[in-house]
């Protein structure tokens, strides 16, 4: 299925597009509900996103339904220094594959366009298990 990817910069306090996809997130990531109700988890996710200046990338199907979401923000990491940190990258289960690939590609392209040398992200390995990864990026070329 074809999807449209849109990248937007959102300032701290601006509403996140993620609210549309949070019910799908909570269905497949049970640890988000270990200590919270659906309402509390939703508020926690929204608050965590909206407290920062950030770039949001959305993947929408032809009908306009949000099928994927990513958020990335500037961060200073003790291990590697300044990074573009991916807060979220989620694609609905029925749309993983091409939409997920295109969303990941948009995140990498954004980091490179902004001149970051390192992208930091976590990958969910299973219930309650995550892995932090640092990805070195190509140096920005002024030759296009």
Residue, then its C-alpha position, 0 to 999 in steps of 0.5 A: x500500500x502506498x503511504x505519504x510521509x510528512x515531516x513537520x517541526x513542532x515547538x514545545x507545547x504544540x499538539x502531537x499527531x501521535x494522539x491518533x495512533x496511541x490506541x494501537x501503540x497500547x494494544x501491542x506494547x503491554x508494558x506501557x500499561x503495567x502501572x497505568x490506565x489507558x488514559x494515564x498512559x496516553x497522557x504520559x506519552x503525549x506529555x513526553x512528546x509535547x514537552x520538547x521542540x521536535x520533528x514529527x514524521x507521519x505516515x498516512x494511508x491514501x484515506x488519510x489514516x495515520x499508520x505510522x509515527x516518529x518523533x525525533x529531538x535534539x539530545x546531548x548523550x553522555x556517551x557520544x555527544x550531540x545526537x538526534x534522538x528518536x523518541x518514537x518510531x511506531x507503525x501499526x501492525x497491519x502496515x509494517x514493511x514498506x511504511x516502516x521502511x519509508x518512515x525509518x528512511x525519513x528519520x535518517x534523511x532528516x538527521x543527515x539534513x540537519x547535520x547530525x553525525x549520530x542518530x540515537x534510538x531504542x529498539x523494542x526487543x520484547x515485552x519490557x526489553x529495549x536496546x539503545x543503538x547509536x548510528x553513525x551517519x555520513x558527514x554532510x556534503x556541501x556538494x549535494 
